[in-house]
Amino acid sequence: MGLLDSIRKMVAGTLWGDVTPALPVPAPLPLDARLQAIAALLDYVAKIEFSVDNSPAPPRRFRIRRQNLLDEWPDDMKDMVFPTIAVEPGDVAIIARGLTNSIDESTIDQFGLGTAVLPLHEHQERIVLHVWATTRYQRAAIVAGLEGAFDPDEEMSGVRLVLPNYFGQVARFTLEGNQRVDDPDSARRRRTARLIVRMEVDVCRLVNVEELPPEGATTEIEVVTKGDPTPVTPLDPPLVP
Amino acid sequence: MSLVWTKWTGHERGQGTEREIPGGRIEILPTPQVTNLDAGIYSLMSGGAIPVGSVRVKRISTLYTMDQLVGLAIPTDEFTEENNPPRRSSAREQPPKPSVTDLPQPFDFHWEIREDGRGDDPSPRWRFRLLSWPWRHAGGVEWQAMLERVSDDDARDGSPTSGFDPVP
């Protein structure tokens, strides 16, 4: 018995992907939209070139190694290497897509024969990029580089990143603020900054779909106008060729 | 255990590149006793584990001066050559101090503790700052001091560690 068979009587309404003949339900992705979006953001940050004061020589350009860009707190065996940027979670808002969802028809058969992507809702979250640096020049360089990187294109503010491992969805990131944190740890060469980033990404899943072929279908439209009760049917020529 | 003086290439600490100055590494001899090393812990942060904590250092020879131990007496290559290990006259032969209140920019100073070679070779280099000012212990002819771990340690070969990927 498949998944849909097992829940059909429990769930009120028509199940998404409940096609005839029955097909196996597409397996859910191992990573959710949030983590996919953050991974894309960190891949992007790994490409950013920073520029740190190297007086009296010209500024030294550098990137931050991808292994030091963390999507959440690491396990205890990861030693801090400076500089590091870690993503910290923020408040999440789930934005529904109106009264009901609808599949994205442009994705039919794109990620599997007989399937389409069903956007469920939008995930909005204010994530924090927690920057770890040693000197204040290093911290300033990273903050400056990140500020510039969040507006790369001409079309709109923020950066939009394609998620190739998440149905080609586009995640949007907008820099909303930053804060340099100074405390006694700053004097111990542990200087931090926090960049607040608004992240928006559509949460989706893959569902089975069945197209209704239009061949042979007829369309009948009755048009009744006042004073002329004679219906006009069918249309000539028909709407559906 | 060593006293290490470095200098940044810019106008102030943290600006430019940090390099050890010539003669800027003085190994404290005889080797002092480090106690409370179990007070060091790995503090878990969002970016990874950071070694933090403090240790007490005892039996520091009184042939070193207070200004040396707090970093104000910046050594020269010649001074270190002749006074490492220290002699009875070392305290009188200190190089001129640029300041007696604080370390002038862009000099930097830290303490370094390494294992003595019985274990890993080369052993990790741990960077410390003075948590307390050194004091002469009333019960013995020695200095004592409290040290605190700071970031970030040099690599075992002495080169600076960083997560930088230089852009060619």
Contacts between the chains, C-beta under 8 A, distances in Angstrom:
chain1	res1	chain2	res2	distance
A	49	B	167	5.3
A	53	B	10	6.3
A	53	B	15	5.4
A	53	B	16	6.6
A	54	B	9	7.2
A	54	B	10	7.7
A	54	B	16	5.3
A	54	B	17	6.3
A	55	B	9	6.2
A	55	B	10	3.7
A	55	B	11	6.6
A	55	B	15	5.6
A	55	B	16	4.7
A	56	B	9	6.5
A	56	B	10	7.4
A	56	B	16	7.4
A	57	B	9	7.2
A	57	B	16	7.4
A	57	B	17	7.9
A	60	B	166	7.1
A	61	B	166	7.2
A	61	B	167	4.0
A	62	B	164	4.2
A	62	B	165	6.1
A	62	B	166	5.5
A	62	B	167	6.0
A	63	B	164	7.5
A	63	B	165	4.3
A	63	B	167	6.2
A	64	B	163	5.8
A	64	B	164	7.4
A	64	B	165	7.1
A	65	B	163	5.0
A	65	B	164	7.7
A	65	B	165	5.4
A	67	B	163	7.9
A	68	B	47	7.6
A	68	B	163	4.2
A	70	B	46	7.2
A	70	B	47	6.6
A	70	B	48	7.7
A	73	B	44	7.3
A	73	B	45	7.9
A	73	B	46	5.2
A	74	B	47	7.8
A	74	B	48	5.5
A	76	B	42	7.1
A	76	B	44	6.1
A	76	B	49	5.9
A	77	B	49	7.6
A	78	B	48	4.2
A	78	B	49	6.5
A	79	B	48	5.3
A	79	B	49	5.4
A	79	B	50	7.9
A	80	B	45	6.3
A	80	B	47	4.8
A	80	B	48	3.6
A	80	B	49	6.3
A	80	B	50	4.8
A	80	B	151	7.4
A	80	B	152	7.6
A	81	B	48	7.0
A	81	B	152	7.6
A	81	B	161	6.8
A	81	B	162	7.3
A	81	B	163	4.4
A	82	B	151	6.5
A	82	B	152	5.2
A	82	B	161	7.9
A	82	B	162	6.3
A	82	B	163	6.1
A	83	B	162	7.4
A	83	B	163	5.4
A	83	B	164	7.5
A	84	B	47	3.7
A	84	B	48	6.5
A	84	B	163	6.2
A	85	B	47	7.6
A	86	B	45	8.0
A	86	B	46	3.8
A	86	B	47	4.8
A	88	B	46	5.9
A	130	B	46	4.9
A	130	B	47	6.8
A	132	B	45	7.4
A	132	B	46	7.8
A	132	B	47	4.2
A	134	B	14	7.8
A	134	B	151	6.0
A	134	B	152	5.8
A	135	B	13	7.5
A	135	B	14	3.2
A	135	B	15	7.6
A	136	B	14	5.5
A	137	B	10	7.7
A	137	B	14	5.1
A	137	B	15	5.3
A	137	B	16	8.0
A	138	B	14	7.4
A	188	B	129	7.0
A	188	B	148	7.3
A	188	B	149	7.8
A	188	B	150	4.4
A	188	B	151	6.2
A	189	B	150	5.3
A	189	B	151	4.3
A	189	B	152	6.4
A	190	B	50	6.9
A	190	B	150	7.9
A	190	B	151	5.1
